[in-house]
Amino acid sequence: MRIETIRAYHVVQPFVDGPYRMSKGRVADAFDAVIVAITSDSLTGWGEMAPLGNFYSAAFPAGTRAGVPEIAPHLIGQDPRGLASIGRLMDTVFKGHPYIKSAFDMACWDLAARAANVPLVTLLGGKESDTAELYKVVTHGNVDAMAALAKRIVKDGFHRLQVKVGGNVHDDIERVSAVAASVPKGTVIFCDANAGWTPYQARQFADATRAIDYTFEQPCTTIDENMSVRRMLDKPMVLDESVTSLEEMLEIHRRGAADGLTLKISRLGGITKTRQIRDIAVDLGFMITVEDTGGAEIDTAAMAHLSLSTPEERRLHAIAFHEWVTVRTASNMPPVTGSRMGIPDGPGLGIDVVPDLLGAPFFEIGG
């Protein structure tokens, strides 16, 4: 097999529930996605990458689009099944910027699995369960609105909440206390500051909320800062933004800085590196969530395959991003029943992308 053509599409995906709000006043109205199609031997593999605005990570939408023509010409003629070789080639011809490489890597995995006529989960180690438990996000807002949203989410049958914090500490103490009081005992709560606090602020929050059962997620920016909070913490800690490479994951383990990790596919550079870090982290004893910075059916399908190939006893939860957005890009999307998500039937990612829904490609090579 040889890569014959590559096409890239720009698809803005507005949020169903309006603006998405997180700490420090950061707001996004949509995922701004790049979708890549790689064709070989009459088969097409699909990949997707969608930064959350310009503020969530080093990735940004315009940078992704600008990087596509820098990498794609080097992939023409390569065997898409040589996933490690493809990764090394991309790192050789374009240093850094893993988020730009993520959609190419994902499309190659999809194509390799379609060529083998197996679902992607098989190539990723095999399916550990049929479905994964989903969580829902309680976005940053006023106390009453956050409590009301939490109640509505639980009423809809969900048992896991990620509550956004990272703003004014005393206000966030009130917000989380109200959310916890509004949902049944036993509801799983994660308090995610998205690296919005200093250690001083994070310790203030942790001390004032000792009576609430929750997991603390990425309170501060650096591993050192989060470690200084963890030393006084009597709750589990999960790190997300701190995990951008295998080396950082190993440093987190060496220092005992977290109990769990949230791995973002595009932040790590694609499925290849996410799977590597996931497998080593599982062996080291971490609890794992695999997701991404955003996207619709394509990216959610990749997240589902990675989640369901993670041992169930080491899996925290998953998220259904394709239900967040108002646009469709594919049929046979990842199935969601109640509060659980599975993988679509079929080879590769299992989804059926509808090119007419994507518009005209902004980049095309080969043919």
ChimeraX attribute file (.defattr): number of C-alpha atoms within 10 A of each C-alpha:
attribute: neighborCount
match mode: 1-to-1
recipient: residues
	/A:1	15
	/A:2	14
	/A:3	22
	/A:4	19
	/A:5	19
	/A:6	26
	/A:7	20
	/A:8	26
	/A:9	20
	/A:10	22
	/A:11	23
	/A:12	19
	/A:13	22
	/A:14	17
	/A:15	19
	/A:16	14
	/A:17	10
	/A:18	12
	/A:19	14
	/A:20	17
	/A:21	16
	/A:22	23
	/A:23	20
	/A:24	16
	/A:25	11
	/A:26	15
	/A:27	17
	/A:28	18
	/A:29	18
	/A:30	23
	/A:31	24
	/A:32	23
	/A:33	26
	/A:34	26
	/A:35	25
	/A:36	30
	/A:37	26
	/A:38	29
	/A:39	24
	/A:40	23
	/A:41	11
	/A:42	7
	/A:43	15
	/A:44	22
	/A:45	26
	/A:46	28
	/A:47	28
	/A:48	30
	/A:49	33
	/A:50	30
	/A:51	27
	/A:52	24
	/A:53	19
	/A:54	16
	/A:55	12
	/A:56	17
	/A:57	14
	/A:58	12
	/A:59	22
	/A:60	19
	/A:61	21
	/A:62	14
	/A:63	15
	/A:64	24
	/A:65	19
	/A:66	11
	/A:67	15
	/A:68	22
	/A:69	17
	/A:70	13
	/A:71	19
	/A:72	22
	/A:73	14
	/A:74	14
	/A:75	19
	/A:76	20
	/A:77	14
	/A:78	16
	/A:79	17
	/A:80	28
	/A:81	19
	/A:82	13
	/A:83	17
	/A:84	12
	/A:85	13
	/A:86	21
	/A:87	19
	/A:88	11
	/A:89	15
	/A:90	21
	/A:91	16
	/A:92	11
	/A:93	11
	/A:94	16
	/A:95	8
	/A:96	12
	/A:97	18
	/A:98	24
	/A:99	27
	/A:100	30
	/A:101	27
	/A:102	28
	/A:103	32
	/A:104	33
	/A:105	29
	/A:106	30
	/A:107	29
	/A:108	31
	/A:109	28
	/A:110	32
	/A:111	29
	/A:112	27
	/A:113	24
	/A:114	20
	/A:115	20
	/A:116	14
	/A:117	12
	/A:118	18
	/A:119	23
	/A:120	29
	/A:121	24
	/A:122	14
	/A:123	17
	/A:124	21
	/A:125	16
	/A:126	16
	/A:127	21
	/A:128	15
	/A:129	13
	/A:130	11
	/A:131	21
	/A:132	24
	/A:133	20
	/A:134	19
	/A:135	22
	/A:136	20
	/A:137	19
	/A:138	26
	/A:139	20
	/A:140	24
	/A:141	19
	/A:142	12
	/A:143	17
	/A:144	12
	/A:145	16
	/A:146	22
	/A:147	23
	/A:148	15
	/A:149	17
	/A:150	28
	/A:151	19
	/A:152	14
	/A:153	19
	/A:154	18
	/A:155	11
	/A:156	11
	/A:157	11
	/A:158	20
	/A:159	20
	/A:160	23
	/A:161	23
	/A:162	21
	/A:163	27
	/A:164	24
	/A:165	30
	/A:166	26
	/A:167	19
	/A:168	14
	/A:169	18
	/A:170	12
	/A:171	16
	/A:172	23
	/A:173	19
	/A:174	14
	/A:175	23
	/A:176	24
	/A:177	17
	/A:178	18
	/A:179	22
	/A:180	22
	/A:181	14
	/A:182	17
	/A:183	21
	/A:184	11
	/A:185	9
	/A:186	10
	/A:187	15
	/A:188	17
	/A:189	23
	/A:190	24
	/A:191	22
	/A:192	27
	/A:193	25
	/A:194	21
	/A:195	25
	/A:196	21
	/A:197	24
	/A:198	17
	/A:199	21
	/A:200	12
	/A:201	19
	/A:202	25
	/A:203	20
	/A:204	15
	/A:205	22
	/A:206	21
	/A:207	14
	/A:208	14
	/A:209	16
	/A:210	12
	/A:211	9
	/A:212	14
	/A:213	16
	/A:214	21
	/A:215	19
	/A:216	24
	/A:217	27
	/A:218	28
	/A:219	31
	/A:220	27
	/A:221	19
	/A:222	15
	/A:223	20
	/A:224	14
	/A:225	19
	/A:226	26
	/A:227	19
	/A:228	16
	/A:229	22
	/A:230	22
	/A:231	11
	/A:232	11
	/A:233	16
	/A:234	12
	/A:235	15
	/A:236	15
	/A:237	24
	/A:238	26
	/A:239	27
	/A:240	21
	/A:241	22
	/A:242	20
	/A:243	21
	/A:244	20
	/A:245	17
	/A:246	17
	/A:247	11
	/A:248	13
	/A:249	22
	/A:250	16
	/A:251	14
	/A:252	22
	/A:253	17
	/A:254	10
	/A:255	11
	/A:256	12
	/A:257	22
	/A:258	24
	/A:259	17
	/A:260	25
	/A:261	27
	/A:262	23
	/A:263	27
	/A:264	23
	/A:265	29
	/A:266	30
	/A:267	27
	/A:268	23
	/A:269	26
	/A:270	28
	/A:271	27
	/A:272	21
	/A:273	21
	/A:274	23
	/A:275	20
	/A:276	12
	/A:277	21
	/A:278	27
	/A:279	18
	/A:280	14
	/A:281	20
	/A:282	18
	/A:283	10
	/A:284	11
	/A:285	12
	/A:286	21
	/A:287	22
	/A:288	26
	/A:289	24
	/A:290	25
	/A:291	25
	/A:292	24
	/A:293	21
	/A:294	27
	/A:295	30
	/A:296	27
	/A:297	26
	/A:298	30
	/A:299	28
	/A:300	26
	/A:301	29
	/A:302	31
	/A:303	26
	/A:304	27
	/A:305	29
	/A:306	26
	/A:307	32
	/A:308	25
	/A:309	23
	/A:310	28
	/A:311	17
	/A:312	17
	/A:313	10
	/A:314	16
	/A:315	21
	/A:316	21
	/A:317	20
	/A:318	27
	/A:319	25
	/A:320	26
	/A:321	21
	/A:322	23
	/A:323	18
	/A:324	19
	/A:325	21
	/A:326	14
	/A:327	18
	/A:328	17
	/A:329	20
	/A:330	18
	/A:331	14
	/A:332	16
	/A:333	24
	/A:334	25
	/A:335	16
	/A:336	17
	/A:337	10
	/A:338	11
	/A:339	20
	/A:340	19
	/A:341	24
	/A:342	21
	/A:343	29
	/A:344	21
	/A:345	15
	/A:346	16
	/A:347	20
	/A:348	30
	/A:349	35
	/A:350	25
	/A:351	23
	/A:352	16
	/A:353	20
	/A:354	12
	/A:355	13
	/A:356	9
	/A:357	12
	/A:358	19
	/A:359	11
	/A:360	14
	/A:361	17
	/A:362	13
	/A:363	15
	/A:364	18
	/A:365	14
	/A:366	14
	/A:367	10
